[in-house]
Amino acid sequence: MAEVVFVDSAEHAGELVADAIAELVAAKPDAVLGLATGSTPLSTYRALAARHLPLGSVRGFALDEYVGLPPGHPQSYRAVITREAVVPLGLAPSFVRVPGDDGGPLEGAGERYERDIVEAGGVDLQLLGIGSTGHIGFNEPGSSFASLTRVKTLAARTRADNARFFDSPDDVPVHCLTQGLGTILRARHLVLLAFGESKAAAIAAAVEGPVTSSVPGSAIQLHAHVSVIVDEAAGSQLANADYYRAAWASRLPWERL
């Protein structure tokens, strides 16, 4: 069962995750972080930035990247990760990777990214959000739980959800490179964040529903160390909410995220 933590705000969630990352980096200065984009992880990045931790040796691997955007496009995930994580946190730009950024051809980019993650020692802590379709990364419904980094076609609903970041819905790319569910499940600690009522159904399905490729987020149920951090709205459809609250309140002194 995933550990589910209820918080009163995204800022509270950010502080909890920043605590976990600070502890990780103190023990392992060259830790490998799995970096997510979008609005969900912003409170974590802000909380980390406020602590001025020595993160210059930390490596990072982004979950995904659009295919087809011109270099330097402000909505490319390379640009987003640079703005929201690399610069504020003081990460070394050369230590932070995005799928397809190695200059090689698109064909084979997934395999090369997988190799690079393995050569870095694997991801220690993977930040995740969840989409309204239940997707994590850009693994749309139907994705194999064994899938690795690869090119995917974005679902119409995902493109519509992301249209707010572009001048026109037609500008949202059709394809992406994304870490697979199998890639994500290899990380040592998964931290899934969700805020707002629009995420409630997806969270309930991922945490308590059947493990099914129709809800890619349900793959987290197969992982040994998962922390799901939600506000009251995002956790409003969880049947076992009272138990999750009690378990968190009665955790032992040495238990962390």
N, C-alpha and C positions, 0 to 999 in steps of 0.2 A: 504494500500500500504506500502510495506517495505521502510524504509529509505535507499537510496543507496548513498554511499559516494565514490567518485573517489579519488584515491591517486596516487602519482607519484612513489611510491616504497613500497615494503613490510615493510621497516623500518618505513616509515611514518604511515602505517597502525598500526604497533606495538605500536607506540607512542600514537595514538588515543585510542586504546583499553586499553593501560596501564593507560591513563588518566581516562577512565571510571571505571576501576577496582580500581584505587586509590581512586576515589570519593566514590565508593561503600564501600570500606573497612574503609574509614574514618568515614562514617556514621554507619557502621555495622561491627565491627572488627571480628565477627565470621561469616562473609558472607560465602555462599556456592558457589563454582565455579564449573562449568562443564568443565572438561579438555579434550582437543582434542590432538591427536598425529599426527605424520607426519610432513612434512616440513612447512605446512601452518601456524601453530601457533607459530613457532619458534621466529619470530620477536617480537611477543607480549611477550613471556617469556623473551627474551633478554632485552626488554625495561623495563619490570617490575624488573628484577634482577638489572639493573643499578640504580634503584631508592632506593633500600635497604629499602623497606617498611616493617613495622612490620606485618608479615603475619602468625605468629605462631599460631593464633587462627582460621585461615581460614580453612574451610573444603573443600575437593575436591572429585568429583566423575568423573572417567573417562568414556568416552562414550562406550568403547568396549574393548574386549580382545580376542585374539586367543584362540582356544581350541586345546589342544594336544601338545603344546610346553612344554619342560621340565622346571622345576623351575629354574629361573636364566637365561633363554635364553635371549641373548641381544636384540632380536627383540620382546620379549613379551612386551605388552604395560605396564605392571608393571615396567619392566626395563626401557623402554623409558620414561615414566612419571617421574620415579625417577631421571634419568639423566637430562632431559630437564626442569623439573618444580620443583620437590620437593627439590633437592639439591640447584640449583641456586637461588630459591626464598626463601629458608629458611622455607618451609612448614614443619609442623610436620608430619613425615611419617605415624604415626598412624591415622592421620586425613584425609589421602588421600586413597580413595578406588578405586578398579578396579573390574569389574564384575567377580564373581567367586572366589574372594580372601579370602572368609571367612572360608575356610577349609571344607565346606560342600560338599555334592555330587553335580555333575553337574545338575542332575535332581532337579528342584526347585531353582537353583541358581538365575534365573531371578526374581522369586517372592521374594526371600530374599533381593536381591539388591533393588528392588522397595520399600520394606518395610524400608530399611535403609535410602534411599533418603528421604522418607516421614518423618521418625523419626528425620532426621537432619534439617527439616524445609523446604525442597525443594531447588532447585537450583535457585540462584539469577541471575547469568549470565552464560550462556552456550556458550562456544566457539565451532564453527563449521567450518569444511572445507566441500568441496563438491567433490565427485568423478566424473570421466568422464561419468559414467552411470547415474549421477544425484543423487547418494546415499548420504545420510548424516548419520553419524555413519556407521554402516554396514547394513543399511536398504536398501536392493537391490530393484530394480524395482518390483512392485507388493506388496510391504509391505503395510499393513493396516495403515491408519492414526490413528487408535486407538491402535496400537500395543504397548506392553510394553516390558521390558527387557526379552530377550529370546535367545535361541540358533538358529542361522541361518546358512545356507549353503552359502558360498561365491560364487559369480558369477565368471565365468572363466575370464572375463575381469578384475574384481577387483583383482583376484589372479595374473594375468599377470602384472597389474599396480604395485602391491606390491612386485613383484619378485626381483626388484632391491635391496631390503633390505636383501635378502637371498642369500646363496651361489648358489642355484639352484631353478628354478621355482617349481620343485617338492617338495621343502622344505616348500613352503607356505602352511599353514594349510587350510583345506577344510571348517572347521567350526569355528564359533566365538560365543561369547556372546556379544550382543549389546543392548544398550538402544533402546527402540522402538520409533517410531515417536510420539506416544502418550506421552511417557515419556519426550521426548525433548520438546514437545509443552507445558508441564507444567512449564518449566523454566520461570522465570519472564522476562528475557531479552535474546534474541537470537542474537548472533554476528557471522555472517557468513563471512568468509574471503576467497578470491580467487585471485590468481595471475597467469598470463600467458595465452596465447592464447588457450592452451589446455582446459581451464575451461570456455571459452566464451559461448559455446553452452549450457552447463549445467547451467550456471548462467542465461542466457536469458530464458531458459525453467523454471527454478525455480522461477524467479522473475516476469516474464511477461506471461508465458505460462499458459495453463489450469491447474487447480488444479487436479492432477491425480496421482494415485499410480504408474503409469509408470514412473513418475519423482518424486521420494520420496522427493527431495528438495523443490518441490512446496508446501509442507505442511507449509512452513514458511508463505505463504500468509494467513493462518488461524490464525496467532499469532498477538497479539495487539502491541507488541514492538519488532521489528526486525531491526537490523542494518546490512546492507550488504556492506562490504568494499572491493573494487576491484581496481586493477590497470587498466590502459587504455586497456591493452590487454584482460584481463578477462572480462571487460565491453564492449568490442567492438561490441557485437551483441545486446545490449540493445536498443530497439526502442525509449525509452523515456529518453535517456541519457542526453539530453539538459535540460529537466525538473529536473532531479535529481541534476545536477550541480547547477542549479539556486536555487533550494530549499535549498541546503546545504549552498550556498553563502549568502542567505538572511535569515538564521535562526535567531531567536531572541536571545538576550544575555543569557537568562536562559536555552536555549535548548542545550542539550548535546546528545551524542550517546544514 
